[in-house]
Amino acid sequence: MRIWIALLLLSGCTVGLWQDDYYKEQLNGFYLTSEKNHFIVAGSKYSYVFDIDNQFADILLTSRSIEYTPLIYDFMLDVNNNISGKVIFRVRSEKLSEEDVKTITKLGFYAVNDSLFRYSDKLSGKIYKLEGELPFMPLEDKHIIRVRKTPGVLLSAGKIAVTPATLAFDAFVIIPILMYHY
C-alpha cells in the first residue's frame, strides 16, 4: 500500500515538473512603426515587438475604418525571449460595404460563410521590458491573453532584454492602431 501511495505522489511531482507554465498578460495598446515592419504590442507586464510583412501592416491600418474582432491565441515564450503565436481577424459581413469587401478580400480575408470573413496569420517576435515610455493609446476593451512558457523560462527583469536603441521608437514614427471588439 505504501508503495502505491509513494508512486502516486511521485507521479504527481513528475507531471508538475514537466508541465508548461503560463502567465497572463493584459494588452494595453497596439502600434505600428512608420516603416510598417514592426508591430508593437504594449502589455501590462511586458512589451512585444513582432516583425511583420506589408500585408499584415495594411490589415492593421484598415482596422481604423473596418471593425475587426481579433482572436489571439497559442502564444509561447522560449528561453531566448522569442514569442510566437496566432492571430485571427474576423469581421461580420453585415457591417461591410461593397468597397470594404473588396478591400479585405484584397488583403487576404476569405468568406467563412455568408456572414463572416476571416484572416489568420502567425506572429513571431521578441519580448521586452521597456525603459522609458512610448505614447501607447489604451485599448477600449480589456484584452487578456495567456502566454505559455517553455520549461526553463524565468520571467524576471534580469532575463528579459531591455529594448535596444533601434527599438526605442520616437512618437513620430509610431502609428496608433485601433482594434474594435464586438
C-alpha positions in Angstrom: 0.0 0.0 0.0 2.8 2.4 0.9 4.4 1.8 -2.5 1.2 2.8 -4.3 0.9 6.0 -2.3 4.6 6.8 -3.0 4.2 6.1 -6.7 1.1 8.3 -6.9 2.9 11.2 -5.1 6.0 10.7 -7.2 3.9 10.7 -10.5 2.2 13.9 -9.4 5.6 15.6 -8.8 6.9 14.4 -12.2 3.8 15.8 -14.0 4.3 19.1 -12.2 8.0 19.3 -13.2 7.2 18.7 -16.9 4.1 20.8 -17.2 4.4 24.0 -19.1 3.9 27.2 -17.2 1.7 30.1 -18.2 1.4 33.8 -17.4 -1.5 36.2 -18.2 -0.9 39.5 -19.9 -3.4 42.3 -20.3 -2.9 44.0 -23.6 -3.0 47.8 -23.4 -2.2 49.0 -26.9 -1.0 48.2 -30.4 1.3 50.2 -32.5 2.9 50.0 -36.0 6.1 51.7 -36.9 6.0 54.1 -39.9 8.1 51.7 -41.9 5.3 49.1 -41.4 7.8 46.4 -40.5 7.4 46.2 -36.7 4.1 45.6 -34.8 4.5 46.7 -31.1 2.1 45.3 -28.5 2.1 47.0 -25.1 1.1 44.8 -22.2 0.7 45.5 -18.5 3.9 43.5 -17.7 5.9 43.4 -20.9 6.0 44.7 -24.4 6.3 42.6 -27.6 7.8 43.6 -30.9 6.8 41.5 -33.9 8.3 41.6 -37.4 5.5 41.8 -39.9 5.0 41.9 -43.6 3.2 44.7 -45.6 0.0 42.7 -45.9 -0.3 42.4 -42.1 0.6 46.0 -41.7 -2.1 47.0 -44.2 -4.7 44.9 -42.3 -3.8 46.7 -39.1 -4.1 50.1 -40.8 -7.5 49.3 -42.2 -8.7 48.5 -38.7 -9.2 52.2 -38.3 -12.1 52.1 -40.8 -13.2 48.4 -40.7 -14.2 46.8 -37.4 -12.2 43.6 -36.9 -12.5 41.3 -33.9 -9.1 40.0 -33.1 -8.5 36.5 -31.6 -5.1 36.0 -30.2 -4.0 32.5 -29.0 -1.3 29.8 -28.7 1.4 32.3 -27.7 4.5 30.7 -26.5 7.7 32.2 -25.0 11.0 30.4 -25.2 14.3 30.6 -23.3 15.7 33.1 -25.7 12.8 35.6 -25.2 11.3 34.7 -28.6 7.5 34.8 -28.6 5.2 33.3 -31.3 1.5 32.7 -31.7 -1.5 33.0 -33.9 -3.8 35.9 -34.6 -7.2 35.8 -36.4 -9.2 38.8 -37.5 -12.9 38.3 -38.0 -15.4 40.7 -39.5 -19.1 40.4 -39.9 -20.2 40.9 -43.5 -23.4 42.9 -42.5 -21.0 45.6 -41.2 -19.2 45.9 -44.6 -19.9 48.0 -47.7 -19.2 46.5 -51.1 -15.9 48.6 -51.1 -15.0 47.2 -47.7 -15.5 43.6 -49.0 -13.2 44.4 -52.0 -10.6 45.9 -49.6 -10.5 43.0 -47.1 -10.6 40.3 -49.9 -7.6 42.0 -51.5 -5.8 41.9 -48.1 -6.3 38.1 -47.8 -9.6 37.7 -45.9 -11.8 34.9 -47.0 -15.5 34.3 -46.5 -16.1 31.6 -43.9 -19.9 31.8 -44.6 -22.4 34.4 -45.7 -22.0 36.4 -42.6 -18.3 36.2 -41.7 -14.9 37.0 -43.2 -11.7 35.8 -41.6 -7.9 36.3 -41.9 -5.3 34.3 -39.9 -1.5 34.6 -39.5 1.3 33.6 -37.3 3.3 36.2 -35.4 6.9 35.9 -34.2 8.9 38.4 -32.3 10.7 39.2 -29.0 9.6 40.1 -25.5 11.0 43.3 -23.9 10.8 45.2 -20.7 10.6 48.8 -22.0 12.7 51.5 -20.4 11.0 54.9 -20.7 7.6 55.5 -22.2 6.1 55.2 -25.6 2.8 57.0 -26.2 0.6 53.9 -26.3 -3.1 54.7 -26.8 -5.1 52.4 -24.5 -7.5 49.9 -25.9 -11.2 50.4 -25.2 -11.8 46.8 -24.1 -9.9 44.7 -21.7 -8.0 42.1 -23.7 -6.1 39.4 -21.7 -4.0 36.6 -23.3 -2.3 33.6 -21.9 1.3 33.0 -22.8 2.8 29.6 -22.3 6.5 29.5 -21.2 8.7 26.6 -22.2 10.4 24.8 -19.4 13.3 26.7 -18.0 11.9 30.2 -18.8 12.2 32.5 -15.9 10.5 35.9 -16.3 12.5 38.4 -14.4 13.9 41.8 -15.1 17.4 40.3 -15.5 16.3 37.7 -18.1 14.2 40.0 -20.3 16.2 42.0 -22.8 15.8 45.8 -22.4 14.7 47.5 -25.6 17.7 48.3 -27.7 18.2 51.8 -29.1 16.9 50.7 -32.5 13.6 49.9 -31.0 13.3 53.0 -28.8 10.9 54.5 -31.4 10.1 58.2 -31.5 6.4 59.1 -31.2 6.5 60.5 -34.8 7.3 57.1 -36.3 4.6 55.2 -34.4 1.1 54.8 -35.9 -1.6 54.1 -33.4 -3.7 51.1 -34.3 -7.3 50.9 -33.1 -8.8 47.5 -32.6 -12.5 47.2 -32.3 -14.4 44.4 -30.5 -18.0 43.3 -30.9 
